[in-house]
Amino acid sequence: MKINMKIKITCLATLIASFILHPSSLHAQGALTPPGAPAATMKSLDQIEPRTIVNATNTPGDAINAFIISQPGSYYLTTNLLGVSGKNGIEITANNVTLDLNGFAVQGVSGIAAGILLENVITNITVRNGAVSSWGSGGVYCVSASSANVVVEDVNVSANTNGGGIILNGPGVVRGCNCQNNGSGIICSGGLVSDCTADNNGGGITMISGVVSGCTANNNKYDGLFVDNASIIGCNVFSNLDYGITVGNNCVIKDCSVCANYDGIFLNSVSATNNTVIACSVSKNSINGVSVGIYSNVRDCVIDNNGAAGLSAGSFSTISGCIVSGNGASGIDAASSIRVKVTDCTADSNGGYGINVSGDSMITGCHASANGGVSAHAAGINTLNGSGSRVDGNQVRDNYGYGIQAGTGDVVIRNFAGSNSTNFLTTSGANFGPIETPSAMTNALGNIAY
């Protein structure tokens, strides 16, 4: 054991001595002198915020503008901006500009001026994320109809009295904005207005040749929506002091609720054409529910408890799948219109006729009950206004007056009438199929009284 221990000690000593005597056998560690001066590791201010602040140094104004953005780029506010009497707030004269209000306000003062002005013909402008209020000539105002690709989003616009909240005379996009107490809420000529609110303005939202989607227009002094050659989808229009929606030509109104206005959906002109109303709820308007022009289509709507007529349609129109009830005058009224087609509708408890059409019209598959009144007898279905109509396969019950009254040259077949003051006006010269009872029915074209 002592011999082995001596051998181990001797070997260990020899190994240590070899490292001490031959240091060149160790690995090299590299040069310790740095190759150059240390480089900066922090980002510059331009790298952190690669945008330009709107201020007197970066965007100086002139005699009529407090600030002017004259170069393309991205700009932002770092504080509220208070207007100067007689001057516009911020004028944008360059293309390709984004202005981020950054949660701040562009606040006006008395006098005629605009908050954010786009006066020249310019393109690719975005204004977002803040408030614009109390300007005399408009909150955000794009003057030229030739401007394009103007976007206003997430801006609260209020108390811009003489002009409008947001006015785009050319096509653009307005989304997520709230407009209150302005001369008019939003005016847009083409493009899209979506998810906006227009409340307590002169007029709510005006769209010419574009789309209004998911918006609310309430308590405006004039129209909630004024549209021409436009589509209105999924909007709520309540308690406007004039018309809920005023339509011109070629308008589509879909999935909207139009309630408690002076008038519901109203025609801008008696010659308006090609309007389509789909799956809308129109109720409790002081005067009429829905009025559409010639060559129009109304389907799958609920139109109830309006002060006068429920639904008025122009010539060559189609009405299908609608429920029209509790209106003060006739439910479906096309008394001055020809070649109107009414199918699969319910007209119930209206103060006048249930369904009232003129010549060469067709009424099929409808249910007209409890129309008229004790002091104002009216038929469930009336076609006396013209001739050549077809009344086929309808049910009429409990009307205060005739169930069906038709004129000379009309064809009345396969209808069911019961408990009306008089079921059929057979002395009118119309071509009635035989009137039979259910138990003695023999003619396939006969009408049933029960």
Helices and strands as residue ranges (DSSP letters): H 2-21, G 23-25, H 45-48, E 52-53, E 65-69, E 73-76, E 81-82, E 88-92, E 97-100, E 105-107, E 116-118, E 123-133, E 140-142, E 148-158, E 166-168, E 172-175, E 178-180, E 184-194, E 197-199, E 203-213, E 216-218, E 225-228, E 231-233, E 236-238, E 243-247, E 252-254, E 257-259, E 263-267, E 276-278, E 281-283, E 290-292, E 297-299, E 302-304, E 311-313, E 318-320, E 323-325, E 332-334, E 341-343, E 346-348, E 355-357, E 362-364, E 367-369, E 381-382, E 390-392, E 395-397, E 402-405, E 411-413, E 416-418, E 422-425, G 426-428, E 431-432, E 435-436, G 438-440, E 447-449
